[in-house]
Amino acid sequence: MSDQARGDDVYQPQADDGQDPPNDDLDLENTLGERDLDDQMEEGYSPPERPLGVNKFGTTGEEEREGESLDQRLAQEVPDVEPPAGDGIGDLQEGDGEPQERIDGDERAGRLAAADDATGRNTDVFAEDVGIDGGAASAEEAAVHVADDADGGGRRP
């Protein structure tokens, strides 16, 4: 290092310091993409977070030498459980597909018009569905969907 590169005993790098220019290619280990290039090791395996077979027969040396009896092996088997035939949804050979339950609010209301208020008070806003008008609804009308009343008395928009 020259004496000119030092000032107040602090290193002052010059324009040409011998460092790599910023447009050099990065090493493969410093890049985020291309995982398969120049990999020395394979990806690791993360085992499940629960102990498997810790309490089973054969985990100790004595049990391993002794061996497991056929009755013990048969007791560990779990029988295959199949659902009963013809009891599932949409399992008919010539069926029309899966039946769909009606979802509350799935049916859209049509045009909304001011309802006739028999009481003469205008404290609340009431509207009634007067049918769909060519499918061109305003944003407010498109946002209104038909739902069941909470008390089960019928359907309301």
C-alpha positions in Angstrom: 0.0 0.0 0.0 1.4 3.4 -0.8 1.6 6.2 1.6 -0.9 8.2 -0.5 -3.6 5.6 0.2 -3.4 6.3 3.9 -4.8 9.3 5.6 -4.9 9.7 9.3 -3.9 6.0 9.7 -7.2 4.9 8.0 -7.2 2.9 4.8 -8.6 5.0 1.9 -9.2 2.8 -1.2 -8.2 4.2 -4.6 -10.3 3.9 -7.8 -8.4 0.8 -9.0 -8.1 -1.3 -5.9 -8.0 -4.7 -7.7 -11.6 -5.6 -6.7 -13.9 -7.3 -9.1 -16.3 -5.0 -11.0 -19.9 -5.3 -10.0 -21.0 -6.9 -13.3 -19.0 -10.1 -12.8 -21.0 -13.4 -12.7 -21.9 -14.6 -9.3 -20.8 -17.9 -8.0 -23.4 -20.6 -8.1 -23.5 -20.9 -4.3 -24.4 -17.2 -4.1 -27.3 -17.3 -6.4 -30.9 -18.0 -5.6 -31.9 -19.8 -8.8 -30.7 -23.0 -10.5 -30.7 -25.3 -7.6 -29.5 -28.3 -9.6 -26.3 -26.8 -10.9 -23.1 -27.8 -9.1 -24.8 -29.5 -6.2 -22.4 -31.7 -4.3 -25.1 -33.2 -2.0 -28.6 -34.3 -2.5 -31.5 -32.6 -0.8 -32.0 -33.8 2.8 -34.9 -35.8 4.2 -36.8 -34.4 7.2 -38.3 -37.3 9.3 -41.7 -37.0 10.8 -42.0 -35.2 14.2 -43.4 -38.3 16.0 -41.6 -41.4 17.3 -42.3 -44.4 15.2 -41.9 -47.9 16.7 -40.4 -46.7 20.0 -42.8 -48.8 22.1 -43.0 -51.7 19.6 -41.5 -55.1 20.1 -37.9 -55.5 18.8 -36.4 -52.2 19.8 -34.1 -53.7 22.4 -31.3 -56.1 21.6 -32.8 -58.9 23.6 -36.2 -58.6 21.8 -34.4 -58.5 18.5 -32.4 -61.7 19.3 -35.6 -63.4 20.6 -37.6 -62.6 17.6 -41.3 -61.7 17.3 -43.9 -64.4 17.4 -46.6 -64.8 14.7 -49.3 -63.9 17.2 -47.6 -60.6 18.0 -47.2 -59.8 14.3 -50.9 -60.6 13.6 -52.0 -58.4 16.5 -50.3 -55.4 14.9 -52.2 -55.7 11.6 -54.9 -53.2 11.0 -57.7 -54.5 8.8 -58.6 -52.6 5.6 -61.8 -50.7 6.1 -63.8 -50.1 2.9 -66.8 -47.8 2.8 -70.1 -49.6 2.1 -70.9 -49.9 -1.6 -73.6 -47.5 -2.9 -73.6 -45.3 0.2 -71.3 -42.5 -1.0 -72.1 -39.2 -2.7 -72.1 -39.4 -6.5 -71.3 -43.1 -6.7 -74.0 -44.0 -9.1 -72.7 -45.2 -12.5 -75.2 -43.2 -14.6 -75.5 -40.4 -12.1 -75.5 -36.7 -12.9 -72.4 -36.0 -10.7 -72.1 -34.8 -7.2 -75.3 -33.4 -5.7 -74.8 -29.8 -4.4 -76.4 -28.4 -1.4 -78.0 -25.0 -1.8 -75.7 -22.4 -0.2 -77.3 -19.6 1.6 -76.7 -16.4 -0.4 -75.9 -18.3 -3.6 -79.0 -17.1 -5.5 -78.7 -13.5 -6.7 -81.6 -11.1 -6.3 -82.9 -9.3 -9.4 -83.7 -5.6 -9.8 -84.6 -3.8 -6.6 -87.5 -1.4 -6.4 -88.8 0.6 -3.5 -91.3 -1.4 -1.6 -94.7 0.0 -0.7 -94.6 0.9 2.9 -98.0 0.4 4.4 -97.2 2.1 7.6 -96.2 5.4 5.9 -93.0 5.7 7.9 -89.7 5.9 6.1 -87.5 4.9 9.0 -85.9 1.9 7.2 -85.1 1.2 3.6 -87.1 -1.7 2.1 -86.9 -3.0 -1.4 -88.4 -5.9 -3.3 -87.1 -8.1 -6.1 -88.9 -7.2 -9.3 -87.0 -9.6 -11.6 -83.8 -9.6 -13.5 -83.5 -6.8 -16.2 -81.4 -8.3 -19.0 -78.6 -9.3 -16.6 -77.3 -5.8 -16.3 -77.5 -5.0 -12.7 -75.9 -2.1 -10.8 -73.2 -2.8 -8.3 -75.6 -2.5 -5.4 -78.1 -4.9 -7.0 -75.3 -7.4 -7.9 -74.2 -7.3 -4.2 -77.7 -8.4 -2.9 -78.2 -12.1 -2.6 -81.3 -14.1 -1.5 -81.0 -15.7 2.0 -83.3 -17.6 4.4 -84.8 -15.7 7.2 -83.2 -16.3 10.6 -86.5 -17.5 12.0 -87.2 -19.8 9.1 -90.2 -17.9 7.9 -89.2 -17.7 4.3 -86.7 -16.3 1.9 -85.7 -12.7 1.8 -83.3 -10.6 -0.4 
